[in-house]
């Protein structure tokens, strides 16, 4: 791996009257040097660059119970 970085932001209580709700959004990127595997069937590249993101919103039902609405993707 040549380098990796991630960035994100999060917080809670952005909707008036819902001080315990939480939210967040983030992104990551990983730069991979092309590694090769040599076996019986020849050489194969099996690693590649990767990136992804996540966004979520936690709805507070009680101070200890949350419902999550989130998405993770490439």
C-alpha positions in Angstrom: 0.0 0.0 0.0 1.4 3.4 -1.0 -0.9 5.5 1.0 -4.3 5.7 2.7 -6.4 8.6 3.8 -9.9 9.1 5.2 -11.9 12.1 6.1 -15.2 12.5 7.9 -17.5 14.7 9.9 -20.2 13.9 12.5 -22.3 15.4 15.1 -25.5 15.3 17.1 -28.6 17.3 17.8 -29.0 19.2 14.5 -32.8 18.9 14.4 -34.5 21.1 17.0 -36.1 19.0 19.7 -33.9 15.9 18.9 -30.7 16.6 20.9 -29.7 12.9 21.1 -29.9 12.1 17.3 -26.4 11.5 15.7 -25.2 11.8 12.1 -22.0 11.3 10.2 -20.5 11.1 6.7 -17.0 9.9 5.6 -14.8 9.0 2.7 -11.7 6.9 2.3 -9.1 6.1 -0.4 -6.4 3.5 -0.4 -3.7 3.5 -3.1 -2.3 0.0 -3.6 0.8 -1.0 -5.5 -0.1 -3.7 -7.9 0.9 -7.0 -6.1 1.1 -10.1 -8.2 0.5 -13.7 -7.3 2.3 -16.4 -9.3 0.8 -19.9 -9.2 0.0 -22.9 -11.4 -2.3 -20.8 -13.7 0.2 -18.0 -14.3 0.4 -14.5 -12.7 -2.6 -12.6 -11.5 -2.9 -9.1 -10.1 -5.2 -9.4 -7.1 -5.1 -6.0 -5.3 -6.3 -2.7 -6.6 -7.0 0.8 -5.4 -10.0 1.1 -3.3 -12.3 3.9 -2.2 -15.6 4.1 -0.3 -18.0 6.3 1.7 -20.4 6.0 4.6 -23.3 8.2 5.6 -25.6 7.5 8.6 -28.2 9.1 10.8 -29.1 7.6 14.2 -32.6 8.3 15.5 -32.7 8.3 19.3 -35.7 6.5 20.6 -34.4 6.6 24.2 -31.0 7.8 25.6 -29.7 4.2 25.1 -31.7 2.9 22.0 -31.1 4.2 18.5 -32.5 3.3 15.0 -29.9 3.6 12.3 -30.4 4.8 8.8 -27.2 4.5 6.9 -25.5 3.7 3.6 -22.1 2.4 2.8 -20.8 2.2 -0.8 -17.8 2.2 -3.1 
